[in-house]
Amino acid sequence: MTTAPLLSFDLDRTYPAPPERVWAAFTRADLLERWACPDPDWRVSTCEVDAREGGGYRLRFGPRPAGEGYRETATFAVFEPVERLVLDVLTEGEGMLERSRCTVLLLPVEGGTRLELTVEGLADAKAVDGLREGWQWCLEGIGTQLDVPTTASGCGAPLSVQVRCEHDHHVAAAEIETVPGPGFRTRVASDD
């Protein structure tokens, strides 16, 4: 009996922010919570981070109002501050149980930081498609959390942002006077 090979994918984004700010997005619970679930119809109900090698994060997220449909637990297998983070991730909920290894590289570039993400160890094409879509949203959400626009490498597509307040009301971009805080959830979508 042969075993199907495990699958992987790569994504990257460039942020006009220093590597320290991008690193903090992965290692501070207050920041991780803002981008880990950028769908405005969903919410993060639990977010805990232990920022050290061997530590990790724990998330519960899902459709509003409860935000309890999914659990994600990650262990920081490699923790090289402001350079490289390797996460062993278990995502489960609503019939899904997927293990993956995510490698995040932060590379200083002129005017900001290039984030390179590799997600590997996926069981099938359905897992690849689902996690790729989720990570694309998350990487765009990091840009929103950093309060700076992002571009897909080589794409330059404009981005639009949908914001909801903690009471689940839509807020027009023109109405925002300050950076959205923990009570806000954002979803960033490319126009393509």
C-alpha positions, 0 to 999 in steps of 0.5 A, spaced: 500 500 500 502 506 498 501 513 501 499 519 497 505 524 498 503 530 503 502 537 499 504 544 500 503 551 498 507 558 498 504 565 499 508 571 500 506 579 501 510 585 502 508 590 508 511 597 508 512 596 515 519 594 519 520 586 521 519 587 528 511 590 527 510 584 522 513 579 527 509 582 533 503 580 529 504 573 530 507 573 537 502 578 541 495 575 542 492 582 542 494 583 534 494 575 532 486 576 534 485 582 529 488 578 523 487 571 525 479 571 523 478 576 518 471 574 515 466 579 518 461 574 519 466 570 524 469 572 530 475 569 534 472 567 541 479 565 544 486 567 543 492 566 547 500 566 545 506 563 549 511 567 545 517 563 546 520 556 542 516 551 545 510 555 546 505 557 541 498 560 540 491 557 541 485 560 537 477 558 537 473 562 532 467 561 527 461 564 525 458 569 529 455 570 535 459 564 538 465 564 534 466 557 537 466 552 530 473 551 530 480 550 534 487 552 532 493 550 536 500 551 534 506 550 537 512 554 535 517 549 533 522 554 531 522 561 534 528 566 531 525 573 533 524 577 527 526 572 522 523 566 522 517 562 525 516 555 524 509 553 527 506 546 527 499 547 527 492 543 528 486 546 525 479 542 527 472 543 527 466 542 523 468 535 520 475 538 519 482 535 522 488 538 519 495 538 521 500 542 517 507 545 518 508 553 517 514 556 516 514 564 516 520 568 514 521 575 515 526 579 510 527 586 510 526 589 504 527 597 502 521 600 505 518 594 509 518 587 510 517 581 505 513 575 509 514 568 505 510 563 508 510 555 506 505 551 509 506 543 508 504 536 510 497 537 507 493 531 506 489 532 500 487 538 495 481 540 499 486 541 505 490 545 500 485 549 497 481 551 504 488 553 508 490 557 502 484 561 502 484 562 509 492 564 509 491 569 504 485 572 508 490 572 514 496 575 510 491 581 508 489 581 515 496 582 517 496 588 513 490 591 515 492 590 523 499 594 521 494 599 518 498 600 512 496 597 505 499 591 502 500 588 495 501 581 493 508 580 490 508 582 483 500 584 483 499 591 486 491 589 486 488 595 490 484 592 496 478 594 499 476 593 507 470 591 510 469 593 517 464 592 523 464 594 530 464 590 536 456 591 535 456 588 528 454 594 525 458 595 518 462 602 518 464 605 512 471 607 511 470 614 511 467 614 518 473 611 521 477 616 525 482 612 529 485 605 527 480 599 529 481 596 535 480 589 538 473 591 538 473 591 530 474 585 525 476 586 518 476 583 512 480 585 506 479 582 499 483 583 493 479 586 487 481 580 483 
